[in-house]
Amino acid sequence: MGVKIVVVDDDQSTRSLLERTLIMKGFWVYSAKDGEEGLRLTKKEKPSLVISDMLMPKLHGFDLCKKIKKSDEYKNIKVLLMTAVYKNNLGIKREAKNCGAEEVLSKPLNMKLLLKSIYKILDVKEEELTNKSNDSDSEE
């Protein structure tokens, strides 16, 4: 099984863009349209990484991150937060780090920067994922 990522964003076009990009890079992607759904999906799938917008319905990205990081069972799941509202705000970046997020990126997303951040957070190389996804295709 490949590396799992849960994408949480209330904007359908952002979710779709992230899903397509990450699947093409060899990740297994699950998506949610609000914070509560994102938390349920995270508990069910136990991904390596959760990518969440900050300003979310039902459960803010900070709160989602805190719930993941405060749980003994899920605390090792990495969290990358993204925002279009709080751009370049050092207080927000500090708060994101305080809740346990590994990274905060501004929207609109730069896909190269996003992928670079994901590989760094997960400590994997793109080639490793591409090879793994190709290996799993050949096993079927």
DSSP file (Angstrom, degrees, kcal/mol; ACC not computed):
  #  RESIDUE AA STRUCTURE BP1 BP2  ACC     N-H-->O    O-->H-N    N-H-->O    O-->H-N    TCO  KAPPA ALPHA  PHI   PSI    X-CA   Y-CA   Z-CA
    1    1 A M              0   0    0      0, 0.0     3,-0.1     0, 0.0   132,-0.0   0.000 360.0 360.0 360.0 139.9    0.0    0.0    0.0
    2    2 A G        -     0   0    0      1,-0.2     2,-0.4   131,-0.0    25,-0.1  -0.031 360.0 -66.5 -77.0-176.6    1.3    3.5   -0.9
    3    3 A V        -     0   0    0     23,-0.4    25,-2.9    44,-0.1     2,-0.3  -0.615  54.2-137.9 -76.4 126.6    1.6    6.5    1.4
    4    4 A K  E     -a   28   0A   0     -2,-0.4    44,-2.0    23,-0.2    45,-1.3  -0.686  21.2-177.1 -91.6 138.4   -1.8    7.8    2.5
    5    5 A I  E     -ab  29  49A   0     23,-2.7    25,-2.4    -2,-0.3     2,-0.5  -1.000  14.5-151.8-131.8 134.0   -2.8   11.5    2.6
    6    6 A V  E     -ab  30  50A   0     43,-2.4    45,-3.1    -2,-0.4     2,-0.5  -0.930  12.0-158.9-103.3 126.4   -6.0   13.0    3.8
    7    7 A V  E     -ab  31  51A   0     23,-3.0    25,-2.6    -2,-0.5     2,-0.5  -0.916   7.2-171.2-106.5 126.9   -6.9   16.3    2.1
    8    8 A V  E     +ab  32  52A   0     43,-3.2    45,-2.5    -2,-0.5     2,-0.3  -0.956  25.2 132.4-124.3 113.7   -9.4   18.5    4.0
    9    9 A D        -     0   0    0     23,-2.2     6,-0.1    -2,-0.5    47,-0.1  -0.945  48.2-144.7-159.0 137.1  -10.8   21.6    2.2
   10   10 A D  S    S+     0   0    0     -2,-0.3     2,-0.7    45,-0.2    23,-0.1   0.590  82.7  88.7 -80.0  -8.9  -14.3   23.0    1.8
   11   11 A D     >  -     0   0    0      1,-0.2     4,-2.3     2,-0.0     3,-0.2  -0.813  66.3-157.1 -92.9 115.3  -13.4   24.2   -1.7
   12   12 A Q  H  > S+     0   0    0     -2,-0.7     4,-2.8     1,-0.2     5,-0.2   0.873  90.8  53.3 -59.6 -40.9  -14.2   21.5   -4.2
   13   13 A S  H  > S+     0   0    0      2,-0.2     4,-2.3     1,-0.2    -1,-0.2   0.891 109.9  47.9 -66.9 -37.1  -11.8   22.8   -6.8
   14   14 A T  H  > S+     0   0    0     -3,-0.2     4,-2.6     2,-0.2     5,-0.2   0.931 112.5  49.3 -65.7 -45.1   -8.9   22.9   -4.4
   15   15 A R  H  X S+     0   0    0     -4,-2.3     4,-3.0     1,-0.2    -2,-0.2   0.936 112.4  48.0 -58.3 -46.9   -9.7   19.4   -3.2
   16   16 A S  H  X S+     0   0    0     -4,-2.8     4,-2.7     2,-0.2     5,-0.2   0.911 111.4  49.7 -62.4 -43.7   -9.8   18.1   -6.8
   17   17 A L  H  X S+     0   0    0     -4,-2.3     4,-2.4    -5,-0.2     5,-0.2   0.930 114.1  45.1 -61.3 -46.0   -6.5   19.8   -7.7
   18   18 A L  H  X S+     0   0    0     -4,-2.6     4,-2.8     2,-0.2     5,-0.3   0.929 112.5  51.4 -64.5 -45.0   -4.8   18.3   -4.7
   19   19 A E  H  X S+     0   0    0     -4,-3.0     4,-2.6    -5,-0.2     5,-0.3   0.955 113.1  44.3 -56.1 -52.8   -6.3   14.9   -5.3
   20   20 A R  H  X S+     0   0    0     -4,-2.7     4,-2.2     1,-0.2    -1,-0.2   0.927 115.8  47.1 -59.8 -46.9   -5.2   14.8   -9.0
   21   21 A T  H  X S+     0   0    0     -4,-2.4     4,-1.0    -5,-0.2    -1,-0.2   0.931 115.9  43.6 -62.1 -47.1   -1.7   16.1   -8.3
   22   22 A L  H  <>S+     0   0    0     -4,-2.8     5,-2.4    -5,-0.2     3,-0.2   0.875 112.4  51.5 -71.0 -37.8   -1.0   13.8   -5.4
   23   23 A I  H ><5S+     0   0    0     -4,-2.6     3,-1.7    -5,-0.3    -1,-0.2   0.913 107.4  54.0 -63.8 -41.9   -2.5   10.7   -7.1
   24   24 A M  H 3<5S+     0   0    0     -4,-2.2    -1,-0.2     1,-0.3    -2,-0.2   0.785 106.1  54.4 -62.2 -25.8   -0.2   11.4  -10.1
   25   25 A K  T 3<5S-     0   0    0     -4,-1.0    -1,-0.3    -3,-0.2    -2,-0.2   0.393 127.3 -98.1 -90.6   3.0    2.7   11.5   -7.7
   26   26 A G  T < 5S+     0   0    0     -3,-1.7   -23,-0.4     1,-0.3    -3,-0.2   0.555  77.5 134.8  98.3   8.2    1.9    8.0   -6.3
   27   27 A F      < -     0   0    0     -5,-2.4     2,-0.6   -25,-0.1    -1,-0.3  -0.557  56.8-125.0 -87.7 154.9    0.0    8.9   -3.1
   28   28 A W  E     -a    4   0A   0    -25,-2.9   -23,-2.7    -2,-0.2     2,-0.4  -0.903  37.6-159.6 -93.1 121.9   -3.2    7.3   -1.9
   29   29 A V  E     +a    5   0A   0     -2,-0.6     2,-0.4   -25,-0.2   -23,-0.2  -0.896  20.9 178.2-118.6 134.1   -5.6   10.2   -1.4
   30   30 A Y  E     -a    6   0A   0    -25,-2.4   -23,-3.0    -2,-0.4     2,-0.3  -0.974  17.2-157.8-125.1 141.5   -8.7   10.5    0.7
   31   31 A S  E     -a    7   0A   0     -2,-0.4     2,-0.3   -25,-0.2   -23,-0.2  -0.924  12.3-170.6-131.5 153.3  -10.6   13.8    0.9
   32   32 A A  E     -a    8   0A   0    -25,-2.6   -23,-2.2    -2,-0.3     3,-0.0  -0.969  20.1-145.7-137.1 149.8  -13.1   15.6    3.1
   33   33 A K  S    S+     0   0    0     -2,-0.3     2,-0.3   -25,-0.2   -25,-0.1   0.492  81.9  23.2 -97.8  -4.5  -15.1   18.7    2.8
   34   34 A D  S  > S-     0   0    0     22,-0.1     4,-2.3     1,-0.1    24,-0.2  -0.963  84.1-100.8-152.5 169.8  -15.0   19.9    6.4
   35   35 A G  H  > S+     0   0    0     22,-1.9     4,-2.2    -2,-0.3     5,-0.2   0.872 116.9  50.6 -63.9 -40.9  -13.0   19.5    9.6
   36   36 A E  H  > S+     0   0    0     21,-0.5     4,-2.3     2,-0.2    -1,-0.2   0.929 112.6  46.7 -64.3 -44.4  -15.2   16.9   11.3
   37   37 A E  H  > S+     0   0    0      1,-0.2     4,-2.6     2,-0.2    -1,-0.2   0.887 111.0  54.1 -62.7 -38.6  -15.3   14.7    8.2
   38   38 A G  H  X S+     0   0    0     -4,-2.3     4,-2.2     2,-0.2    -2,-0.2   0.890 108.2  48.7 -61.9 -40.7  -11.5   15.1    7.9
   39   39 A L  H  X S+     0   0    0     -4,-2.2     4,-2.4     2,-0.2    -2,-0.2   0.919 111.7  48.7 -66.2 -44.3  -11.1   13.9   11.5
   40   40 A R  H  X S+     0   0    0     -4,-2.3     4,-2.1     1,-0.2    -2,-0.2   0.925 113.3  47.6 -60.4 -44.3  -13.3   10.9   11.0
   41   41 A L  H  X S+     0   0    0     -4,-2.6     4,-3.0     1,-0.2     5,-0.4   0.879 110.1  52.8 -65.3 -38.4  -11.4   10.0    7.8
   42   42 A T  H  X S+     0   0    0     -4,-2.2     4,-2.2     1,-0.2    -1,-0.2   0.922 110.5  47.0 -62.9 -44.2   -8.1   10.5    9.5
   43   43 A K  H  < S+     0   0    0     -4,-2.4    -2,-0.2     1,-0.2    -1,-0.2   0.874 117.1  44.3 -65.4 -36.8   -9.1    8.1   12.3
   44   44 A K  H  < S+     0   0    0     -4,-2.1    -2,-0.2    -5,-0.2    -1,-0.2   0.935 124.9  29.4 -73.5 -47.4  -10.4    5.5    9.8
   45   45 A E  H  < S-     0   0    0     -4,-3.0    -3,-0.2    -5,-0.1    -2,-0.2   0.689  85.1-148.8 -91.2 -20.8   -7.5    5.6    7.3
   46   46 A K     <  -     0   0    0     -4,-2.2   -42,-0.2    -5,-0.4    -3,-0.1   0.959  27.4-165.1  47.6  63.6   -4.6    6.6    9.6
   47   47 A P        -     0   0    0      0, 0.0   -42,-0.2     0, 0.0     3,-0.1  -0.166  30.6-125.0 -73.0 168.6   -2.7    8.5    6.9
   48   48 A S  S    S+     0   0    0    -44,-2.0    30,-2.2     1,-0.2     2,-0.3   0.761  95.2  21.8 -78.3 -28.0    0.9    9.6    7.0
   49   49 A L  E     -bc   5  78A   0    -45,-1.3   -43,-2.4    28,-0.2     2,-0.5  -1.000  59.3-157.5-146.1 140.8   -0.1   13.1    6.3
   50   50 A V  E     -bc   6  79A   0     28,-2.4    30,-2.9    -2,-0.3     2,-0.6  -0.988  10.2-165.0-115.0 126.3   -3.2   15.4    6.7
   51   51 A I  E     +bc   7  80A   0    -45,-3.1   -43,-3.2    -2,-0.5     2,-0.4  -0.958  21.9 172.8-109.5 116.9   -3.3   18.5    4.5
   52   52 A S  E     -bc   8  81A   0     28,-2.4    30,-2.2    -2,-0.6   -43,-0.2  -0.970  34.8-126.2-133.1 140.8   -6.0   20.8    5.7
   53   53 A D  E     - c   0  82A   0    -45,-2.5    30,-0.2    -2,-0.4     3,-0.1  -0.451  24.8-136.5 -67.4 153.8   -7.2   24.3    5.1
   54   54 A M  S    S+     0   0    0     28,-2.0     7,-3.5     1,-0.2     2,-1.3   0.943  91.3  59.8 -80.1 -51.1   -7.3   26.4    8.2
   55   55 A L  S    S+     0   0    0     27,-0.2   -45,-0.2     5,-0.2    -1,-0.2  -0.643  78.0 154.5 -86.1  94.8  -10.7   28.1    7.8
   56   56 A M        -     0   0    0     -2,-1.3     2,-0.1    -3,-0.1   -22,-0.1  -0.882  45.4-107.7-124.4 148.6  -13.0   25.1    7.7
   57   57 A P  S    S+     0   0    0      0, 0.0   -22,-1.9     0, 0.0     2,-1.6  -0.458  97.9   4.5 -69.0 149.1  -16.7   24.5    8.5
   58   58 A K  S    S+     0   0    0    -24,-0.2     2,-0.3   -23,-0.2   -24,-0.1  -0.065 136.8  30.3  71.9 -34.4  -17.5   22.5   11.6
   59   59 A L  S    S-     0   0    0     -2,-1.6   -24,-0.2     4,-0.0   -21,-0.1  -0.818  81.6-130.4-157.6 112.7  -13.8   22.2   12.8
   60   60 A H     >  -     0   0    0     -2,-0.3     4,-2.5     1,-0.1     5,-0.2  -0.206  28.5-112.6 -60.1 151.5  -11.1   24.8   12.2
   61   61 A G  H  > S+     0   0    0     -7,-3.5     4,-2.5     1,-0.2     5,-0.2   0.857 118.3  54.0 -55.3 -39.0   -7.8   23.5   10.8
   62   62 A F  H  > S+     0   0    0     -8,-0.3     4,-2.7     2,-0.2    -1,-0.2   0.925 110.2  46.7 -60.8 -44.4   -6.0   24.4   14.1
   63   63 A D  H  > S+     0   0    0      2,-0.2     4,-2.4     1,-0.2    -2,-0.2   0.883 111.1  51.3 -67.7 -38.3   -8.6   22.3   16.1
   64   64 A L  H  X S+     0   0    0     -4,-2.5     4,-2.0     2,-0.2    -1,-0.2   0.941 111.8  48.0 -60.0 -47.4   -8.3   19.4   13.7
   65   65 A C  H  X S+     0   0    0     -4,-2.5     4,-2.8     1,-0.2    -2,-0.2   0.923 111.4  50.1 -59.6 -46.6   -4.5   19.5   14.1
   66   66 A K  H  X S+     0   0    0     -4,-2.7     4,-2.2     1,-0.2    -1,-0.2   0.902 109.4  51.0 -60.5 -42.7   -4.8   19.7   17.9
   67   67 A K  H  < S+     0   0    0     -4,-2.4     4,-0.5     2,-0.2    -1,-0.2   0.885 113.8  45.2 -64.2 -38.0   -7.1   16.7   18.0
   68   68 A I  H >< S+     0   0    0     -4,-2.0     3,-0.9    -5,-0.2     6,-0.3   0.951 116.5  44.1 -67.6 -49.2   -4.8   14.6   15.9
   69   69 A K  H 3< S+     0   0    0     -4,-2.8    -2,-0.2    30,-0.3    -1,-0.2   0.742 110.2  54.5 -72.7 -24.9   -1.6   15.6   17.8
   70   70 A K  T 3< S+     0   0    0     -4,-2.2     2,-0.5    -5,-0.2    -1,-0.2   0.562  90.0  92.0 -85.5  -7.9   -3.1   15.2   21.3
   71   71 A S    <>  -     0   0    0     -3,-0.9     4,-1.9    -4,-0.5     3,-0.2  -0.744  68.8-147.9 -90.2 128.3   -4.2   11.6   20.6
   72   72 A D  T  4 S+     0   0    0     -2,-0.5     4,-0.2     1,-0.2    -1,-0.1   0.870 100.5  50.3 -58.6 -35.9   -1.8    8.9   21.5
   73   73 A E  T  4 S+     0   0    0      1,-0.2    -1,-0.2     2,-0.1     3,-0.1   0.816 124.2  24.8 -73.9 -31.1   -3.0    6.8   18.6
   74   74 A Y  T >4 S+     0   0    0     -6,-0.3     3,-2.4    -3,-0.2    -2,-0.2   0.425  85.8 106.2-115.8  -0.5   -2.7    9.5   15.9
   75   75 A K  T 3< S+     0   0    0     -4,-1.9    -1,-0.1     1,-0.3    -3,-0.1   0.694  76.6  60.1 -61.0 -20.4    0.0   11.9   17.2
   76   76 A N  T 3  S+     0   0    0     -4,-0.2     2,-0.3    -3,-0.1    -1,-0.3   0.530  78.2 108.1 -85.7  -4.9    2.6   10.7   14.7
   77   77 A I  S <  S-     0   0    0     -3,-2.4   -28,-0.2    -9,-0.2     2,-0.2  -0.583  72.3-128.2 -71.1 130.3    0.4   11.7   11.8
   78   78 A K  E     -c   49   0A   0    -30,-2.2   -28,-2.4    -2,-0.3     2,-0.4  -0.500  20.1-153.1 -80.4 149.3    2.0   14.7   10.1
   79   79 A V  E     -c   50   0A   0     21,-0.3    23,-2.6   -30,-0.2    24,-1.1  -0.990  12.6-173.8-130.4 129.4   -0.1   17.8    9.5
   80   80 A L  E     -cd  51 103A   0    -30,-2.9   -28,-2.4    -2,-0.4     2,-0.3  -0.988  15.1-159.1-118.3 120.4    0.3   20.5    6.8
   81   81 A L  E     -cd  52 104A   0     22,-2.7    24,-2.5    -2,-0.5     2,-0.3  -0.742   5.6-166.6-100.6 149.2   -2.0   23.5    7.1
   82   82 A M  E     -cd  53 105A   0    -30,-2.2   -28,-2.0    -2,-0.3     2,-0.3  -0.965   6.0-177.9-133.8 151.4   -2.9   25.9    4.2
   83   83 A T  E     - d   0 106A   0     22,-2.0    24,-3.0    -2,-0.3   -30,-0.0  -0.998  29.4-177.9-151.9 142.6   -4.6   29.2    4.2
   84   84 A A  S    S+     0   0    0     -2,-0.3     3,-0.3    22,-0.2    -1,-0.1   0.541  92.9  51.9-105.1 -17.6   -5.7   31.9    1.9
   85   85 A V  S    S+     0   0    0      1,-0.2     2,-0.1   -30,-0.0    -2,-0.1   0.888 107.6  44.5 -87.9 -43.9   -6.9   34.2    4.7
   86   86 A Y  S >  S+     0   0    0      3,-0.0     3,-1.4     6,-0.0    -1,-0.2  -0.139  78.1 171.8 -99.6  38.2   -3.9   34.4    7.0
   87   87 A K  T 3   -     0   0    0     -3,-0.3     3,-0.1     1,-0.3    -3,-0.1  -0.160  66.7  -8.4 -55.8 135.7   -1.2   35.0    4.4
   88   88 A N  T 3  S+     0   0    0      1,-0.2     2,-0.7     2,-0.1    -1,-0.3   0.749  88.9 147.7  51.8  31.9    2.3   35.9    5.7
   89   89 A N    <>  -     0   0    0     -3,-1.4     4,-2.1     1,-0.2     3,-0.3  -0.870  35.4-162.5 -99.4 110.6    1.1   36.3    9.3
   90   90 A L  H  > S+     0   0    0     -2,-0.7     4,-2.4     1,-0.2     5,-0.2   0.840  89.6  57.3 -62.9 -33.8    3.8   35.2   11.7
   91   91 A G  H  > S+     0   0    0      2,-0.2     4,-2.4     1,-0.2    -1,-0.2   0.898 107.8  47.2 -63.0 -40.3    1.3   34.9   14.6
   92   92 A I  H  > S+     0   0    0     -3,-0.3     4,-2.6     2,-0.2    -2,-0.2   0.910 111.8  50.0 -67.4 -42.5   -0.7   32.4   12.6
   93   93 A K  H  X S+     0   0    0     -4,-2.1     4,-2.1     2,-0.2    -2,-0.2   0.897 111.8  48.8 -63.5 -39.0    2.4   30.4   11.6
   94   94 A R  H  X S+     0   0    0     -4,-2.4     4,-2.5     2,-0.2    -2,-0.2   0.924 111.4  49.3 -65.5 -44.1    3.5   30.4   15.2
   95   95 A E  H  X S+     0   0    0     -4,-2.4     4,-1.8     2,-0.2    -2,-0.2   0.891 109.2  52.9 -61.7 -39.8    0.0   29.2   16.3
   96   96 A A  H  <>S+     0   0    0     -4,-2.6     5,-2.4     1,-0.2     4,-0.4   0.915 110.7  46.6 -62.3 -42.6    0.1   26.5   13.6
   97   97 A K  H ><5S+     0   0    0     -4,-2.1     3,-1.2     1,-0.2    -2,-0.2   0.900 109.3  55.4 -65.0 -39.8    3.5   25.3   15.0
   98   98 A N  H 3<5S+     0   0    0     -4,-2.5    -1,-0.2     1,-0.3    -2,-0.2   0.819 105.6  51.4 -63.3 -31.1    2.1   25.4   18.6
   99   99 A C  T 3<5S-     0   0    0     -4,-1.8    -1,-0.3    -5,-0.1   -30,-0.3   0.542 127.9 -99.6 -84.6  -4.7   -0.8   23.1   17.6
  100  100 A G  T < 5 +     0   0    0     -3,-1.2   -21,-0.3    -4,-0.4    -3,-0.2   0.456  67.9 152.5 108.1   1.3    1.7   20.7   16.1
  101  101 A A      < -     0   0    0     -5,-2.4    -1,-0.3    -6,-0.2   -21,-0.2  -0.402  36.8-151.2 -67.4 140.1    1.6   21.4   12.4
  102  102 A E  S    S+     0   0    0    -23,-2.6     2,-0.3     1,-0.2   -22,-0.2   0.774  75.5   6.0 -78.8 -27.8    4.7   20.6   10.5
  103  103 A E  E     -d   80   0A   0    -24,-1.1   -22,-2.7    -7,-0.1     2,-0.4  -0.994  54.6-153.4-156.3 152.0    4.2   23.3    7.8
  104  104 A V  E     -d   81   0A   0     -2,-0.3     2,-0.4   -24,-0.2   -22,-0.2  -0.997  18.5-174.3-129.7 127.0    1.9   26.1    6.8
  105  105 A L  E     -d   82   0A   0    -24,-2.5   -22,-2.0    -2,-0.4     2,-0.3  -0.928  19.8-125.5-122.0 147.7    1.5   27.1    3.2
  106  106 A S  E     -d   83   0A   0     -2,-0.4     4,-0.3   -24,-0.2   -22,-0.2  -0.626  36.9 -93.3 -89.1 147.8   -0.4   30.1    1.6
  107  107 A K  S    S+     0   0    0    -24,-3.0     2,-0.2    -2,-0.3   -20,-0.1  -0.762 102.4  61.7 -97.4 151.8   -3.0   29.8   -1.0
  108  108 A P  S    S-     0   0    0      0, 0.0     2,-0.1     0, 0.0    -2,-0.1   0.486  98.2-129.3 -65.4 143.7   -3.1   29.8   -3.9
  109  109 A L        -     0   0    0     -2,-0.2     2,-0.8    -4,-0.1    -2,-0.1  -0.402   7.4-141.3 -72.3 138.4   -0.8   26.9   -3.6
  110  110 A N     >  -     0   0    0     -4,-0.3     4,-2.8     1,-0.2     5,-0.2  -0.902  16.5-153.8 -92.2 110.1    2.4   26.6   -5.5
  111  111 A M  H  > S+     0   0    0     -2,-0.8     4,-2.8     1,-0.2     5,-0.2   0.846  90.7  53.0 -61.8 -36.0    2.3   22.9   -6.4
  112  112 A K  H  > S+     0   0    0      2,-0.2     4,-2.3     1,-0.2    -1,-0.2   0.928 112.8  44.6 -63.7 -43.5    6.1   22.6   -6.6
  113  113 A L  H  > S+     0   0    0      2,-0.2     4,-2.5     1,-0.2    -2,-0.2   0.902 112.7  52.2 -66.4 -41.4    6.5   24.1   -3.1
  114  114 A L  H  X S+     0   0    0     -4,-2.8     4,-2.5     2,-0.2    -2,-0.2   0.948 112.0  45.0 -59.0 -49.7    3.7   21.9   -1.8
  115  115 A L  H  X S+     0   0    0     -4,-2.8     4,-2.7     1,-0.2     5,-0.2   0.901 111.7  52.5 -63.9 -40.5    5.3   18.7   -3.2
  116  116 A K  H  X S+     0   0    0     -4,-2.3     4,-2.0    -5,-0.2    -1,-0.2   0.918 111.3  47.6 -59.3 -43.3    8.7   19.7   -1.9
  117  117 A S  H  X S+     0   0    0     -4,-2.5     4,-3.0     2,-0.2    -2,-0.2   0.901 111.3  50.7 -64.2 -42.5    7.1   20.3    1.6
  118  118 A I  H  X S+     0   0    0     -4,-2.5     4,-2.7     2,-0.2     5,-0.2   0.940 110.6  47.9 -62.2 -48.0    5.3   16.9    1.5
  119  119 A Y  H  X>S+     0   0    0     -4,-2.7     5,-2.0     1,-0.2     4,-0.8   0.893 114.8  47.1 -61.0 -39.1    8.5   15.0    0.6
  120  120 A K  H  <5S+     0   0    0     -4,-2.0     3,-0.5    -5,-0.2    -2,-0.2   0.947 112.9  47.7 -67.2 -48.6   10.4   16.8    3.3
  121  121 A I  H  <5S+     0   0    0     -4,-3.0    -2,-0.2     1,-0.2    -1,-0.2   0.908 119.8  38.6 -59.0 -43.8    7.7   16.2    6.0
  122  122 A L  H  <5S-     0   0    0     -4,-2.7    -1,-0.2    -5,-0.2    -2,-0.2   0.551 104.5-130.8 -85.7  -8.1    7.4   12.5    5.1
  123  123 A D  T  <5 +     0   0    0     -4,-0.8     2,-0.3    -3,-0.5    -3,-0.2   0.932  64.0 125.7  55.2  50.0   11.1   12.1    4.5
  124  124 A V      < -     0   0    0     -5,-2.0     2,-0.3    -6,-0.2    -1,-0.2  -0.915  57.0-126.6-130.9 159.9   10.6   10.4    1.2
  125  125 A K    >>  -     0   0    0     -2,-0.3     4,-1.4     1,-0.1     3,-0.7  -0.820  23.1-121.6-104.7 148.7   11.9   11.0   -2.3
  126  126 A E  H 3> S+     0   0    0     -2,-0.3     4,-2.4     1,-0.3     5,-0.2   0.882 112.5  57.6 -54.6 -41.1    9.6   11.4   -5.3
  127  127 A E  H 3> S+     0   0    0      1,-0.2     4,-2.6     2,-0.2    -1,-0.3   0.854 100.7  57.2 -61.2 -35.6   11.3    8.5   -7.1
  128  128 A E  H <> S+     0   0    0     -3,-0.7     4,-2.2     2,-0.2    -1,-0.2   0.917 110.1  43.7 -61.7 -43.4   10.5    6.2   -4.1
  129  129 A L  H  X S+     0   0    0     -4,-1.4     4,-2.6     2,-0.2     5,-0.2   0.910 113.2  50.7 -69.2 -42.2    6.8    6.8   -4.4
  130  130 A T  H  X S+     0   0    0     -4,-2.4     4,-2.0     1,-0.2    -2,-0.2   0.915 112.6  47.1 -61.9 -43.3    6.8    6.6   -8.2
  131  131 A N  H  X S+     0   0    0     -4,-2.6     4,-2.5     2,-0.2    -1,-0.2   0.903 111.8  50.6 -65.4 -41.5    8.6    3.2   -8.0
  132  132 A K  H  X S+     0   0    0     -4,-2.2     4,-2.3    -5,-0.2    -2,-0.2   0.907 111.0  47.9 -64.1 -41.5    6.2    1.9   -5.3
  133  133 A S  H  X S+     0   0    0     -4,-2.6     4,-1.5     1,-0.2    -1,-0.2   0.876 113.1  48.5 -69.0 -34.7    3.1    2.9   -7.3
  134  134 A N  H  X S+     0   0    0     -4,-2.0     4,-1.6    -5,-0.2    -2,-0.2   0.885 110.4  51.9 -69.0 -37.7    4.6    1.2  -10.4
  135  135 A D  H  X S+     0   0    0     -4,-2.5     4,-1.0     1,-0.2    -2,-0.2   0.913 109.2  49.4 -63.0 -43.3    5.5   -1.9   -8.4
  136  136 A S  H  X S+     0   0    0     -4,-2.3     4,-0.6     1,-0.2     3,-0.2   0.849 107.9  54.9 -68.1 -31.9    1.9   -2.2   -7.1
  137  137 A D  H >< S+     0   0    0     -4,-1.5     3,-0.7     1,-0.2    -1,-0.2   0.886 107.7  49.4 -65.1 -37.3    0.5   -1.8  -10.6
  138  138 A S  H 3< S+     0   0    0     -4,-1.6    -1,-0.2     1,-0.2    -2,-0.2   0.680 101.7  64.0 -77.9 -16.6    2.6   -4.7  -11.8
  139  139 A E  H 3<        0   0    0     -4,-1.0    -1,-0.2    -3,-0.2    -2,-0.2   0.695 360.0 360.0 -78.8 -17.9    1.5   -7.0   -8.9
  140  140 A E    <<        0   0    0     -3,-0.7    -1,-0.2    -4,-0.6    -2,-0.1   0.490 360.0 360.0 -77.1 360.0   -2.1   -7.0  -10.0
